[in-house]
Amino acid sequence: MSTTTARRLDVTGMVRVARERVVARIREAEVVAAALSAGRNVLLEGPPGTGKTTLLRSLADGAGVPLVLVEGNAELTPTRLVGHHDASRVLTEDYRAENFVPGPLTRAMTDGAILYVEEFNRVPEETMNVLLGVLSEREMHVPRFGRVSARPTFRLVAAMNPFDAVGTARVTPALYDRSCRVAMGYQDEEAELSVVATATGGPEALVAQAVRTVRITRDHPELRIGSSVRGAIDTVLIALELATVRGQTATSDDPIDESTGVDAALAALTGKVTLADGTARPVEDVVADIWHRAGEELGKA
């Protein structure tokens, strides 16, 4: 085991900043902050659009440490994660420490940053093994460069989407054993209304119908994957622009035209949802029906 041990982070500062920036995520903020402060690494599991990145940025700022963001995919090889020697310089200088180009893992370790890997279960197994070694020893050996030791504030946070298994790899028990798992589900309707209203400034009725629509998509029998709150944000923003183009008003007293709302929802949502196996109808029909259903439900409320 490396003698470079983890150091406590400012858990109070992390939670304070998260309270200021993240809507209805206090419990998750407290738990993740406590785990990071205790020197643990975190597996953050939840669907897209649940505020994972916003939460991590807030916690990093509150702790006063950098956040290094990495998009997990099949192209994230060990070399891309760790770094490489500049090929043109190697030709003239041979392999030297000065021509090594550090990757995100090396930068995070040497800067004492939080390394945030999105879509972690899409990362190739050999890349996961590199991370596993770092979590065990808090250091790694880079060929022709030397030993890289993690500063005391270095942490790994890996995010996973449990709903989309296409192109994903199984996370090994060894990684779970060296991390703490925190689940982040969708926020409640009131919180999502607040998020969309703040992000768009849209009228109350339009925001409510957009939020209700995306929430229906998550449990709809014809959809395998529903939309995150980003779908509601996009729907409202597109609807407002469409209303302007069509010479319509969009206020709480004068609701947006129904056809404009449907067109906005189709543009915003049909690419964000996935039809369930065996669904015969096109996704456009499903989304249009959900939009109308949301409006009817809110009209009866």
HUVEN-V824915 format. One record per residue. N is the residue number from 1. RES is the residue in one letter. PHI is phi in whole degrees, -180 to 180 (* if undefined). PSI is psi in degrees with one decimal (999 if undefined). Layout:
N,RES,PHI,PSI  N,RES,PHI,PSI
This chain:
1,M,*,136.2  2,S,-67,149.4  3,T,-82,-5.5  4,T,-83,90.6  5,T,-91,162.0  6,A,-74,149.0  7,R,-114,147.5  8,R,-60,143.2  9,L,-102,167.3  10,D,-77,89.5  11,V,-65,-35.8  12,T,-65,-43.3  13,G,-65,-38.7  14,M,-62,-48.0  15,V,-68,-36.7  16,R,-61,-47.6  17,V,-67,-39.4  18,A,-62,-39.1  19,R,-61,-33.9  20,E,-76,-28.0  21,R,-113,-24.6  22,V,-111,130.2  23,V,-86,125.0  24,A,55,42.6  25,R,-131,29.5  26,I,-65,-44.3  27,R,-59,-50.2  28,E,-63,-39.2  29,A,-61,-43.8  30,E,-65,-43.3  31,V,-68,-46.4  32,V,-64,-42.2  33,A,-61,-42.1  34,A,-64,-41.3  35,A,-65,-44.0  36,L,-66,-41.8  37,S,-63,-34.1  38,A,-78,2.1  39,G,87,12.0  40,R,-92,157.3  41,N,-96,158.8  42,V,-130,134.6  43,L,-101,115.1  44,L,-104,109.8  45,E,-110,127.5  46,G,174,162.7  47,P,-70,164.7  48,P,-62,154.0  49,G,77,21.0  50,T,-105,12.0  51,G,88,18.7  52,K,-64,-46.5  53,T,-67,-43.1  54,T,-59,-42.2  55,L,-62,-46.2  56,L,-66,-39.5  57,R,-61,-41.1  58,S,-64,-44.5  59,L,-66,-40.3  60,A,-64,-43.7  61,D,-63,-40.8  62,G,-66,-30.6  63,A,-85,-13.3  64,G,73,31.2  65,V,-124,154.4  66,P,-69,159.6  67,L,-120,120.9  68,V,-106,116.8  69,L,-100,131.6  70,V,-129,131.8  71,E,-88,118.8  72,G,-80,129.2  73,N,-161,179.0  74,A,-67,-18.4  75,E,-87,-2.5  76,L,-81,81.6  77,T,-79,164.8  78,P,-55,-38.0  79,T,-64,-42.8  80,R,-67,-32.9  81,L,-76,-43.8  82,V,-85,-45.1  83,G,131,177.7  84,H,-154,162.7  85,H,-85,139.7  86,D,-64,113.5  87,A,-60,-40.2  88,S,-66,-36.6  89,R,-75,-32.8  90,V,-61,-36.6  91,L,-61,-32.7  92,T,-103,-25.1  93,E,-114,-9.0  94,D,69,-175.5  95,Y,-78,119.4  96,R,-138,153.7  97,A,-58,-31.5  98,E,-70,-22.8  99,N,-104,16.2  100,F,-83,129.4  101,V,-102,106.9  102,P,-69,139.2  103,G,-87,-179.0  104,P,-61,-35.8  105,L,-66,-45.8  106,T,-63,-41.8  107,R,-64,-43.3  108,A,-64,-40.1  109,M,-67,-46.1  110,T,-75,-25.0  111,D,-92,-7.5  112,G,67,39.1  113,A,-95,168.9  114,I,-89,119.1  115,L,-90,116.5  116,Y,-110,110.4  117,V,-103,112.0  118,E,-81,155.9  119,E,48,50.6  120,F,-60,-34.8  121,N,-78,8.0  122,R,-100,-3.4  123,V,-77,137.3  124,P,-59,152.2  125,E,-60,-39.2  126,E,-66,-29.5  127,T,-74,-39.7  128,M,-59,-37.6  129,N,-65,-33.9  130,V,-62,-45.2  131,L,-65,-37.8  132,L,-60,-41.9  133,G,-63,-39.4  134,V,-67,-39.9  135,L,-65,-32.1  136,S,-76,-43.4  137,E,-110,-13.6  138,R,57,30.5  139,E,-161,163.8  140,M,-150,155.5  141,H,-105,123.8  142,V,-104,119.9  143,P,-54,134.9  144,R,64,11.1  145,F,-125,-47.1  146,G,124,-165.8  147,R,-84,136.1  148,V,-115,120.9  149,S,-105,141.4  150,A,-80,135.2  151,R,-69,159.0  152,P,-59,-22.8  153,T,-93,1.7  154,F,-66,134.2  155,R,-142,156.9  156,L,-113,131.3  157,V,-123,120.9  158,A,-113,128.9  159,A,-106,140.0  160,M,-135,141.1  161,N,-99,112.1  162,P,-77,-10.1  163,F,-91,-21.6  164,D,-116,101.5  165,A,-92,-0.8  166,V,-70,124.1  167,G,75,16.9  168,T,-103,159.4  169,A,-115,157.0  170,R,-78,128.8  171,V,-78,129.7  172,T,-71,150.1  173,P,-58,-28.7  174,A,-63,-35.2  175,L,-73,-40.0  176,Y,-61,-38.4  177,D,-66,-27.4  178,R,-99,11.2  179,S,-139,167.8  180,C,-112,134.6  181,R,-98,131.2  182,V,-128,124.0  183,A,-91,137.8  184,M,-127,103.0  185,G,-88,-174.9  186,Y,-67,148.3  187,Q,-74,166.8  188,D,-75,171.6  189,E,-63,-39.0  190,E,-62,-42.3  191,A,-66,-41.1  192,E,-68,-34.9  193,L,-60,-42.1  194,S,-65,-42.2  195,V,-62,-47.6  196,V,-70,-40.9  197,A,-62,-42.3  198,T,-67,-39.9  199,A,-75,-26.7  200,T,-116,-28.6  201,G,67,18.5  202,G,-75,163.1  203,P,-65,151.7  204,E,-57,-43.8  205,A,-66,-41.1  206,L,-68,-43.6  207,V,-60,-44.1  208,A,-63,-41.8  209,Q,-70,-37.6  210,A,-65,-43.0  211,V,-67,-44.3  212,R,-62,-37.3  213,T,-61,-50.2  214,V,-67,-31.1  215,R,-69,-34.7  216,I,-67,-35.8  217,T,-61,-26.4  218,R,-75,-19.6  219,D,-123,16.1  220,H,-79,133.9  221,P,-64,-21.6  222,E,-92,1.0  223,L,-122,134.3  224,R,-85,-37.9  225,I,-130,128.6  226,G,-93,-173.5  227,S,-95,150.7  228,S,-82,179.9  229,V,-64,-18.9  230,R,-60,-32.0  231,G,-63,-38.9  232,A,-68,-41.2  233,I,-61,-47.7  234,D,-63,-40.2  235,T,-59,-47.5  236,V,-64,-46.8  237,L,-63,-42.1  238,I,-68,-40.8  239,A,-61,-40.6  240,L,-64,-41.1  241,E,-70,-40.5  242,L,-61,-40.2  243,A,-61,-40.2  244,T,-64,-46.1  245,V,-60,-36.3  246,R,-93,6.3  247,G,71,29.2  248,Q,-104,160.7  249,T,-101,158.5  250,A,-143,85.4  251,T,-129,171.0  252,S,-65,-32.3  253,D,-80,-25.3  254,D,-127,85.6  255,P,-58,155.8  256,I,-68,147.8  257,D,-58,139.4  258,E,-62,-41.2  259,S,-65,-34.0  260,T,-67,-41.2  261,G,-63,-42.7  262,V,-63,-46.5  263,D,-61,-39.7  264,A,-66,-43.0  265,A,-64,-39.8  266,L,-63,-43.9  267,A,-67,-39.5  268,A,-81,-32.3  269,L,-109,-27.6  270,T,-63,-25.0  271,G,-90,-8.3  272,K,-102,-10.3  273,V,-112,161.2  274,T,-128,127.5  275,L,-66,145.6  276,A,-75,152.8  277,D,-59,134.5  278,G,90,-4.5  279,T,-71,123.7  280,A,-87,-28.7  281,R,-79,151.0  282,P,-68,155.1  283,V,-62,-29.8  284,E,-62,-41.4  285,D,-66,-40.3  286,V,-64,-47.0  287,V,-66,-41.8  288,A,-61,-43.6  289,D,-63,-39.9  290,I,-65,-40.4  291,W,-59,-46.2  292,H,-65,-39.8  293,R,-63,-41.9  294,A,-61,-42.5  295,G,-64,-39.4  296,E,-66,-41.8  297,E,-63,-41.7  298,L,-72,-30.2  299,G,-68,-30.0  300,K,-85,-16.7  301,A,-69,999
